[in-house]
């Protein structure tokens, strides 16, 4: 092994409580090497990433063990014991970090060029002019027009902002880059671009990379070595191909199995009758000012079927979903539900039938009222529709919570006391309590990690049989969509480019679908069968 | 931007029109005859009728209001017995009680309130932002708590009590300042500042509390945001993070509220003016209301309304200038 640049010894992170988030992580990282840290939420991977830059300082979290920075094969600084001033000189300069939330990780009040240049000048003492040159250079390198240095963060998309953050890191030529879930908030095509960029930069600059993710697929394509974390402990580690190809620990195996795969066998299921149409859209258009979110969408949803909707962010998926449940009025065309134009539902008719259309949202943290008990939130729709008998309402809410895999005790908790997966289960229970005919799920699992994702998906599969639901399942993850859907509609720029059956998804006719498929990180490419 | 200003201008016109109508209605419905008051005791019936005619109060309400509006945009001549005084637009009417055009009366007093508002605002911003930052640097510690207690105590003191305490302290016990006596800035800037120091302090000490809390909360909230973590990860010194970046997050709110508060003081600080004997709008408002000098009261109400509308517009413009995400 070549000289390490970073050596981590028995790293422990203890949150106040005390809760041990990370319990003894050790690794060595050489120049140009990529280490993958994989685990579910709560496995301690983010706690580890933050500890590498000493970012727990100033919080009530305790960090033990050593994070040794090497130069010329000698440890020169233990970040965990360094003074604040010493730590500041290496942050950014030697170790840089890219975060999970590109949307919020940049200062909204400053131009992106200024942000990059300031970080650069802070460590190099370069003149303003030199810093501006370097900023233009790195922006260009990450694929952003240097002219846009004068723009503010909100003028960029999520993927572009992540590029800006990478450029900021790149400017100082750090020896180690820590990327904490760098692509989780981005859709597949952008994810593939960012991962490719990181790999190229590693090659060019020889920096070492610590790649943290819940998605084995993301890590698998890039990492030389993978450490699997579970409840703060490294349960398995090894060369990527070996670890993913022949996992030894049952947990690693479970993690791999949970990853939705495009080559997984499709569950057998009777296709819904093609002539029994529940929802039909005709030339559906939605304009927001000059932005055309939907442009003439013709789509049918058959009774009892699950229609998947895929596409990049901004393709109009969510607008379509909202329009189908009449949360958004079309500016053109129509939505017909059981043969009736949804726009014709007004006043009392709308109130009476609203419950037939329900929606499950992406982020259960913000779609459940944080100040209400779960049980109350789930029973709320009944109350809105005239339920008065509190004991009966509660019984019904508890019954549904039990049906989605929670229990009566959860009814008396607040959303923040539940995990992400449990919150999404509660949100599903709330959508189902009125026995809807159509449920639109808008990215219901993309905020969850792979294992939880698999559980929620299989729950939806069971529920749709039991409640005779028709589902519209919106997601950017093609493998997840394929695993639940009967048919899949592919959207781009407000239009449906093609609709195909789940089985046909992997051999699409349209080139755009092909491009989406190619962007999915492939486990089989790294030796996983 | 232009559209925003136009929209605001139209909105302001509507607000001011409604305000004028309401004030008129209120005074019309009030007991007491302005003509009787103007004419004085021992006024004969024909004299009273003459005064009524001169005042225009013999006209129906709508007619009176219309005259008021046309006077505002076109000016009007007012007969003062032997001669006629021409009041040019924007004419807010003529006060027969002080024999002066209302517009002139207001213009004479406005500089007092402008001096009062700007000086006080500078002080309260300095105090509020300073203490807010001081408290935010070590939240929950003793200095945070002490700042909070002191500022809250000051903030919950009525301004006239504060004024009294300051007057007693500075002018009676310590005798470091003479009793304030307003001097225009055009006459002697040093005297102007010296005489306004206590009024400024009185308003600032009471108003600073809100700014302390806004700054403290804003800074603490910003410090918890992701982009601050990015700065830390790039080795920015903590002082710089707080003083430049976290304050930046609190600034838009602070500035917006300040612009509106300044508007309020401009429109007349009754208590402060009364306590310190400042010849400002607030004092004039109280005097004219008690003597039922309708044109003056109406004029002050409209000016105050206009100032507050302007302050609100300025607040919005400042907010947009400070936060690149806000577009108007």
Interface residues (C-beta under 8 A of the other chain):
Chain A: X53 X55 X58 X84 X87 X88 X89 X90 X91 X92 X93 X96 X97 X99 X101 X104 X105 X106 X107 X108 X109 X119 X122 X123 X152 X154 X165 X168
Chain B: X225 X226 X227 X229 X230 X231 X232 X233 X234 X235 X236 X237 X238 X245 X248 X249 X322 X323 X324 X325
